[in-house]
């Protein structure tokens, strides 16, 4: 199916006439309700394109067999499209005529020219609208089409409509259109749209009030990008350095992980990615979830289906998530058809995302998952029942997968670190910054400014000079004065960005008063450096300066 068409079992964003965004899953044989705007069956959307505006029909069209109709651009912009555009001279004549007709309330400039007519003399009165709510509800129940007939009747029944100026009339008509038009626009759900929806319509604290522009700034400074694949012979001697590996601490419900995965091209699935493929040069196969043959290949006793015993983990363009709980909180990834508790092997993120707890990273010997299960000989396995053998192999494969991820993470060589957490930032960077390679980018997000200002002070030049003059013993780190090693990061900066919508009208330009408040959001950025080993000596020939009475002549 064309990726530009709506597929079943995907989440889409629906923009209502009011401008609000709702997120729905296109489940087969279900009905999507849009509240006062109506409802429709999901089969009418499957196979149709994104970015189109659809009108909800009262009855299924007999010719197309659909309860939705695509609204053409000519119909969408018919209210603002005019055949005869007035010239500035015509507008001046109209203003002159309106001044002659009697007392008008207008905005004039310093020269006395009329700029715009005002509503100063108009008093809002509910009696101006002769239609009652009962009559409007009756028309809504009996009306056909998209609601334009109802809006026209409401305008006709308004007794003070002629007193409104052009701006007030357009504003009144737009308000009624947002309320009664039965149409919507389908948009593909991406990370910026999901961030705005969570911030404005859901619980913003679940994403640490991270805005779209702040998310983009964090992704820009972290320099997350796709790394070209390299053959195995070119990787020899490089270890794990330079393969596009990113280390993250995400407490935004998976929003930061989704943004990084989208930049790496492993977030969205396509029809060609329904089945996992073995990338022999850039991926390593780990046996998991099933019985794998410990005996020679072809043994009929323990040979499981391949789909249950092969799990592919990528070696490049990977994301390693460090979390504080027994399971990571990646609830927002379900909007991209990824279940962190039970990942689908066909999803590309299942092969590029690795998770581990802080206990597994710092003290793996104290974690039960890192403890090797008891090894049993093949002769003993043959005497066990199939269920007991399956549990044994699942434990072994889970241990192999976790120890492989922990061992690779503790080796280091990551290309960048991105942090969005309520935990203390210095304690996080103290353990994770040494795992980065040279020139790796470090980005830390915080809803408030104070924690990042304190963090920037810990990596300041003054703190670095004091550390070099009197370095504490490595076994005493971190100390009260040096909670982190200030020589590991260079050029710390704290930044913020905020896109505010503005109303731009003559004489009435100001920010939208009903904008979303909340936390501003700040970004800490620094670059990982490798301290020089040993003393640094200056070499070369210094230029001698002349001294004496004639030093300043010439």
Steps between C-alpha positions, in 0.01 A plus 500: 500500500618853425659654814307820424172313554330419828565141609306298756630460857688830496451815705401818316447859609164657418477879488148621577344824368567657840873447446531237774694180433379153597690173459318183399599149401360372171372165623311295242122477542473773759341845518686821582296762683592869472246624752268772373653476152366147446647153454611277213612145433872429473457311172420833333854626580715196424679543168431874479775765496625712787477882517153504343189652655204262521133585547281268706190401303168431666444202272737269317552615142341245269752566221819473705370289790671732748378715786777756440565739217822683419449875518656664195732802535250716311237417762739557789601849392175613342436746784827687457527478123360801319467554129507880518778618728446865597778745424640744758313782325169316540572446867571870548169588331313260728662659807408845378139396442476340841621820666234704321214270605501614861692452824732205477740354749832455326872473566688785331867570460688823574388656171134428568463220248271216591690182576226263613151521632446389861223336701507755779130581469384138473365344818500121515150377567376141496172623351685589179486132408137411440561125470486303821719207590204264455457620143872466431506146637196413287674634189812303588295182524314564174774672306688345212852559376793641694314763709536800271122534465466518877771768521327704229167488689671605823654799325170597341320492833749738666336844523823695568705337226494813284658708775816286509806610307680266260736370768224434754282331239784272389578418861136417576469284187823316581382429853178346372688301237727350764195399698267354235704386197500120478839441344852406610854466367707181538871549573775239544609477861862605545706597805443881490126450463498250786700741720251783438206271565644378830584857603166662415238225531652243736703498821806709417688383810533152347732649237667746741318781310737458208397713203547434132765771459691383809494144370638621167775700673604196704513286187704761316764537771522125561587454129297179467534379142511183296848346485593325173549126521858375504619150410634282777858525375486880529374473859795294619705694753227764548313317774163663556611855408346682206209267427217740582429394858305739722454489877178641645317549829134564421225567754260662253310180432707422191461836323877556492558144378240550226669820384840331480355195326329723245832667419661157462219381273395210724175634649241450228422167341429443133349216302847382403603468865230258611749215512838528674807472284844373596761768442804283532753780483345738748292281731556229755253215556408407856282198576198590710145393593494135415698181502830519316688183418791434730554179311624485138287675243204302379420328831122441503485524881560874550472664158254796540343713227746764374260783584521404869873460535661770285514857625710746302687787668657770285862597544471856364251785542391369840339666801593381850253608767597502869198503732442495874216246518476129437338579162543818292209740461453519123123535489500761222665259258172314469380780271764376256397133532785408735440316826807516722376214721442267204682645196408380154815371323374650173512852646837666423521652847504151655845442349641846573377566856679356805387553857676445829456614860740704707564198719603295198732778384671583829480176699412214265614242754213608729229460236328165476454535124879516457556186702565200276237228535608151586642317202355155426658237281320385182452154648303643793299725267380199306332366812305825564153580370462751217358772726789478744753500215334809351526689830863399531587627151307825548695576817829422327419722202377785717824485697707495180315801359527707819866420561579583137332841528659574839847398383478712185365801692772487767761489221397853400575679176154660458453783252276711722300529821148645533340533845145597598450389857379619840811347656797716597688585180851496660450145629390386154789665317752372756430143388411545130742764368805264529316261264511754215766525232688820429299785337170337602216742573329517840147642526297529822141625511332654803163676531660762728820699476661457841621136471675571169665818629642297787614231256670757277687630805633151576663495153609867498854617433555611861391161629727327244805710601440424869469131417828495305690693768389269780352182351317279750571130519300292257363279777355806679303622197241641500572759768302798622704745293533271200184288452620438144833503321511851343775402255273263302266761348587819315304819428185443707207719395138537607241593237127530458263542208131588488273550200209724597202558269420866439199688374613733222235762433548876438531662840418173678821292478558298817556141612195274509357547849363145520837335436620204702701583811707258699873446523731681261741210446881534485783309333852441632759421233869411520762305305685196628879542500784266587738653756865495399706244687810634670626856499439743215809685378517791259754461219632733231691823479352795678526835323732733687371850565725802496544681825642839571440855389457419132254211550199705398661668195457367153 
